[in-house]
Amino acid sequence: MRFPSLFRVPKYQQFEIKPRYYDPVKEEIKERTERIKQEMEGKEPGQYKPAHISFRRKTKSAPMTSMLQLLIASVLGMLILGWLQFGNEIFYYSLWVIVPGYLLFRLKSLRKRK
């Protein structure tokens, strides 16, 4: 039950959304007709088209990603096992291996750029 009030309370605004419809066949026909019109006018067919929509994946999958993940997992596993066996000293000794390895990797990448 509602009590009478001196102030007018606004009603909630309803949210209204109009769904968009995308027809790939219609879009392809439109692109073809535009391309044919450009060819008939003598324009270059390789120009930038702002209305062109591409749903293809832009990045390529790197094959070395799984090897890098395996390497990182094995290093972390060895560090955990070393910590269980030797205690906190393993982190100090692992720096003697990790830091020179990192520096060698960085030097190789810098030499390849030159």
C-alpha positions, 0 to 999 in steps of 0.5 A: 500500500502506498502512503500519500506524499507531498513530493512527486517521486519520478517513475523509473525509466525503462531501458530500451535497446534495439538489436542490430542485425548483421548479414554477412552475405549482404555485407559481402555483396555491398563490398563487391559492388563498391570494389567493382565501381572503383575498378570501373572508375579507375581507382586503385583496388587496394585502398583503405576501406573504413567500412570493411569489417574483418573477423579474422584473428590478427595475431598468430599463435607462437609455437615457442609459447608451450616450450616457454611455459614448460621451462617456467613450470620446470624451473618453479618446480625445481625451486620448490623441491630445492626449497623443501630439500635445502631451505631458503639457501636455494634461492640464493644459489639459484640467483647464481644461475638465473641472473647470468642466464638472463644476461646472456639471453639479453645480450643475444637479443641485443646482438640480433637487433644490430 
